[in-house]
Amino acid sequence: MANIKSAKKRIKVIATKTAHNKSIKSRVKTIIKKVDTAVANGDKEAAKSALTEAIKAISSATSKGIFHKNTASRKISNLTKAVNSME
């Protein structure tokens, strides 16, 4: 454990930021699962609406620095490909 006051504060701040980032990542994963489920069930309309929501969430997380831009692009590409393959 840290002895210096500023180091103790940094530990608290990092814990808070980690929890915040983890919640956003979890939300993105849940939304991605919605898209996958809709694709698996063959529900095209639900898949398209879930895809729109997923792209928005992934882009938002990327702009906050939670995902690298290439990671976000890959996730969006894979989801879009899955939804487009339904046609």
Residue pairs with C-beta under 8 A, 6 or more apart in sequence:
1 8
2 8
2 10
2 11
21 66
24 60
24 61
24 64
24 66
25 61
25 66
27 57
28 54
28 57
28 58
28 61
28 67
31 50
31 53
31 54
31 57
32 54
32 75
32 79
34 50
34 53
34 54
35 47
35 50
35 51
35 54
35 79
35 82
35 83
36 82
38 46
38 47
38 50
39 47
39 82
39 83
39 85
39 86
42 86
44 83
44 86
44 87
47 82
47 83
47 86
48 83
51 79
51 80
51 83
54 76
54 79
55 76
55 79
55 80
58 67
58 72
58 75
58 76
59 72
59 76
61 67
61 72
62 68
62 69
62 71
62 72
67 75
